[in-house]
Amino acid sequence: MTDSPTSSEAATIHPQRTLWLLSIAHAFNHAQAVLLPLIYLRVIDEFHVGVGEIAFVAAASAVASGLVQATYAFVTRRVARRPILTVGQLVFGLGFAALSVVPSFAAFAATTIVSRIGGSPQHPVGNGLLAEQFPPERRGFAISAHISGGNVGSVIAAIAGPWLLVYVGGWRGLVVLFGIPTALLGLAMFRWVRETGADRLAAIRQGSVVDAVRAIGRDSTIRRTYLSSVLGGGGRGLGVANLFALLYVTHVLRLPEDTSNLMYGALIVLSVPMPLVAGWLSDRIGRRPTILGAYIGGAVGFLAFIAAGSSILGLWVGIAIMGLFSFAESPQLQALLADAVPTGIRDVAFALYFTLAFGVGSLWTGVYGALIDNLGETAGLPIVFGLMAASFLAAAVVMWPVHDPPRQARPVLSND
C-alpha cells in the first residue's frame, strides 16, 4: 500500500494542521523538561531532600518514559495514532498540573514519573504520523519543524521560567500554568487530527514486529547507532547536561541566582540553532563526521566547564561549548537511522531507538545520582562531568567505523 490516502480520505486530512498541533505539543513537552530542574531546586528546599534523590526521580522518569516507547512498535499496529497521542497528552498535562497539590516528595516523584510517561508518544508516534501525512519530498521539512517546535519551547521556558516562578505562585503555580494547556492540546488533537491508517496496514503486510527486530539486529550500522545512543545518553543535552550544570553552579559553586539562571538560559538557547546547523552540515558533509564532531566537541565542553573552577569566564566558555555540541548528536543519529533502514521497518527501528536512547540511556542519570549520594555534591558533581565526557568519547569510538549509507539507493541490511 502506498503512503497516499484515497481521495475520500484525503478530504479529511490536513497535514499542516497536524504539524502545527504536534509542534506546539512538542514545545510544551520540552518546556516541561526545561522547567523541571528549576522546580527540583524548590522541591529540594520544600521537602528537605538531596541532589541524589532528585537525580533518581529524573532518571526514573526518563527511563520509564523511554521504555514505554518500545510498546508503540506493537500498539500502533492495533490502535490509531490519534487516540494514542490524545491520551498521552492528557496524562502528560494533567499529571504535570497535579504536582501542584502533592503533599510529599514521594507523591511528587510518583506523579512526575506518570506525567513523563504520558509524554512518551511525542517522538515515535508523532514522527510516524507526520511521515504518513507528508509526501517524501516534504517530510524532511515537517519533521524538522516538529523538532524546532520543541526547541522553541525549551528557549521560552528557559527565559521565562525563573520569572514565572516568582510571579505565578511559585513552582506549584508554574506546573498548573503549563500543565493545563498541555492537556487541552490533547483534546485539540482528538478533535482536529485525522489519519488514513495506511501506515498501519503497510506495517502489518511487511511482516511481524519480531521479523523487523531480527532484520534490524543483523545490520551493523543500526547496532552501532543504537549503542552510540545509549552511550551518548551519559551527556545528552536536555535532561542531563542542563540539569547537572544547574546543580553544579547552584549547589557547589553557589553562584548568585541571577548568574546561574543566565547561564542556564544561555545553555538552553544554544540548543535551538545547533541541531539545525548540524543537520545542514550532515546533509552536505555526511552524518558520520557530524556525529563524531558533536561527540568530541561535547566532551571538550564538559571538561572545560568543570576545569574552570570558580572562574566566571571559564564557566561561560564551558557553557558555550556544551551548548554548541551536546544537543546536536541525537538528531543526527536519527537522520543516520532513517537513511539506514528500509521504509517497511522504520517505525519499529525508531521505537527501539527512542527506547534505548531515552530509556536505557537515561540510566546514566541514576548512576550519577548514586555517585553524588556516596561522595557528596562537591566531590561527586565534578566526577559526573568527567563521566559525561567519557560517555561521549566512547560513543565516538563506537561510531568511528560507520559509513554513511547511500542516500538514493534503498538500503540493504548487512552483517559485519
VENWOWO-V651678 format. One record per pair of residues at least 6 apart in sequence whose ideal C-beta (glycine too) atoms are under 7 Angstrom apart, sorted by the first residue. I is the first residue (numbers start at 1). J is the second residue. D is the distance in whole Angstrom. If there is no record, write none. Layout:
I	J	D
I	J	D
This chain:
1	198	6
1	201	5
1	202	5
1	205	7
3	132	6
3	198	6
5	13	6
5	196	4
5	198	6
9	196	5
12	194	5
13	133	6
13	194	5
13	196	7
15	133	4
15	134	5
17	192	6
18	129	6
18	130	7
18	133	6
18	193	5
19	130	6
19	142	5
19	145	6
19	146	7
21	185	7
21	188	6
21	189	5
21	192	7
21	193	6
22	126	5
22	130	7
22	146	6
23	145	6
23	146	5
23	149	3
24	149	6
24	185	6
25	89	6
25	122	7
25	185	5
26	122	6
26	146	6
26	149	4
26	150	4
26	153	7
27	149	5
27	150	6
27	152	5
27	153	3
28	153	6
28	178	6
28	181	7
28	182	4
28	185	7
29	119	5
29	122	5
29	150	6
29	153	7
30	150	4
30	151	7
30	153	4
30	154	4
30	238	7
31	153	4
31	154	7
31	156	6
31	157	4
31	178	6
32	96	6
32	178	6
33	238	6
33	239	6
34	154	5
34	157	4
34	158	5
34	161	7
34	268	6
35	157	5
35	161	5
35	174	6
35	178	7
37	242	6
37	243	5
37	246	5
38	161	5
38	162	7
38	165	6
39	171	5
39	174	7
40	54	5
41	250	6
42	170	7
42	171	4
43	105	7
43	108	6
44	54	6
47	104	7
47	105	4
47	108	7
49	105	5
51	247	6
51	251	6
51	372	5
51	377	5
52	369	5
52	372	5
52	373	3
55	365	6
55	366	7
55	368	6
55	369	3
55	372	6
56	366	6
56	369	5
57	109	5
57	112	6
58	239	7
58	243	6
58	365	5
59	362	6
59	363	7
59	365	4
59	366	4
59	369	6
60	113	5
61	112	5
61	113	5
61	116	4
62	239	6
62	358	6
62	362	3
62	365	6
63	359	5
63	362	5
63	363	6
64	113	5
64	116	7
64	117	5
65	116	4
65	117	5
65	119	6
65	120	5
65	358	7
66	354	7
66	355	6
66	358	4
66	359	2
66	360	7
66	362	6
67	355	6
67	359	4
68	117	5
68	120	5
69	120	5
69	124	5
69	351	6
69	354	4
69	355	5
69	359	7
70	351	6
70	352	6
70	355	4
72	121	7
72	124	5
72	125	6
72	351	5
73	209	5
73	347	7
73	348	5
73	351	4
74	209	6
75	84	6
76	125	6
76	128	7
76	200	6
76	347	6
77	200	6
77	203	6
77	204	6
80	195	6
80	197	7
81	125	5
81	128	6
81	129	5
81	195	6
82	189	6
82	190	6
82	193	5
82	195	6
84	121	5
84	125	5
85	121	5
85	125	6
85	126	7
85	189	5
86	186	5
86	189	5
86	190	4
88	118	5
88	119	7
88	120	6
88	121	4
89	182	6
89	183	7
89	185	6
89	186	3
89	189	6
90	183	5
90	186	4
91	114	7
91	115	7
91	117	7
91	118	3
92	115	6
92	118	3
92	119	4
92	182	6
93	179	5
93	180	7
93	182	3
93	183	3
93	186	7
94	179	7
94	183	5
95	111	6
95	114	5
95	115	3
95	118	6
96	115	5
96	175	5
96	178	6
96	179	4
96	182	6
97	175	6
97	176	5
97	179	3
97	180	6
98	111	5
99	108	6
99	111	5
99	112	7
99	175	4
100	172	4
100	175	5
100	176	5
102	108	5
102	111	6
123	354	5
124	350	5
124	351	5
124	354	5
126	146	6
127	143	6
127	146	7
127	350	7
128	199	6
128	347	5
129	195	6
130	139	7
130	142	5
130	143	6
130	146	6
131	139	6
132	195	6
132	196	7
132	198	6
132	199	5
134	142	4
144	279	7
147	275	7
147	331	6
151	271	6
151	272	4
151	275	7
152	272	7
154	238	7
154	268	5
154	271	6
155	268	6
155	269	5
155	272	6
158	264	6
158	265	4
158	268	4
158	269	6
159	265	6
162	261	4
164	174	6
164	177	7
165	171	6
165	174	6
168	174	6
168	177	5
202	344	7
203	347	6
206	344	4
206	345	7
209	348	6
212	345	4
212	348	4
213	348	6
215	345	6
215	413	5
216	222	5
216	345	7
216	348	7
216	349	6
216	352	7
217	223	7
218	413	5
218	415	6
219	340	7
219	413	4
219	414	6
220	414	7
220	415	7
220	416	5
221	340	5
221	402	6
221	405	7
222	337	7
222	340	6
222	341	7
222	349	7
224	398	5
224	399	6
224	402	5
225	333	6
225	336	6
225	337	5
226	352	7
226	353	7
226	356	5
227	398	5
228	333	6
228	395	4
228	398	5
228	399	5
229	333	6
229	353	6
229	356	5
229	357	4
229	361	6
230	356	5
230	357	7
230	360	5
230	361	5
231	391	5
231	394	5
231	395	4
231	398	6
232	295	7
232	329	5
232	361	7
232	391	7
232	392	6
232	395	4
233	357	6
233	361	2
233	362	6
233	364	5
234	364	4
234	387	6
234	388	5
234	391	3
235	241	6
235	298	6
235	302	6
235	326	6
235	388	4
235	391	5
235	392	5
236	326	7
236	330	6
236	361	7
237	271	6
237	326	4
237	327	4
238	271	7
238	327	7
240	364	7
240	365	6
241	322	6
241	326	5
241	388	7
242	264	7
242	267	6
242	268	6
244	368	7
244	381	6
244	384	6
245	267	6
245	305	7
245	322	7
246	260	7
246	264	5
247	381	6
248	381	5
249	255	5
249	260	5
249	263	6
250	260	5
251	377	5
252	377	6
252	378	5
252	381	5
253	310	6
263	315	7
263	319	5
266	319	6
266	323	7
267	319	5
267	322	6
267	323	5
270	323	3
270	324	6
271	323	7
271	327	4
274	323	7
274	324	6
274	327	6
274	328	5
275	327	6
275	328	5
275	331	5
278	290	5
278	294	6
278	328	4
278	331	7
278	332	6
279	331	6
279	335	7
281	290	5
282	290	4
282	332	5
282	335	6
286	404	5
287	332	6
287	335	6
287	336	4
287	339	7
287	404	5
288	399	7
288	402	6
288	403	7
288	404	6
290	332	5
291	329	6
291	332	5
291	333	6
291	336	7
291	399	5
292	396	5
292	399	6
292	400	7
294	325	5
294	328	4
294	329	4
294	332	7
295	329	6
295	392	5
295	393	7
295	395	5
295	396	4
296	396	6
297	321	7
297	324	6
297	325	3
298	322	7
298	325	4
298	326	4
298	329	7
298	392	5
299	389	4
299	392	4
299	393	5
300	321	6
301	318	6
301	321	3
301	322	4
301	325	6
301	326	6
302	322	7
302	385	5
302	388	4
302	389	4
303	389	5
304	317	6
304	318	4
304	321	6
305	315	7
305	318	3
305	319	7
305	322	6
305	385	6
306	382	5
306	385	4
306	386	7
308	314	3
308	315	5
308	317	7
308	318	5
330	357	6
334	353	7
337	349	6
337	350	7
337	353	6
338	346	7
339	404	7
339	405	5
339	407	6
339	411	7
340	405	5
340	411	5
341	349	4
341	411	7
342	410	7
342	411	6
364	391	7
368	384	5
371	380	5
371	383	6
371	384	6
372	380	4
372	381	6
372	384	7
375	383	7
405	411	5
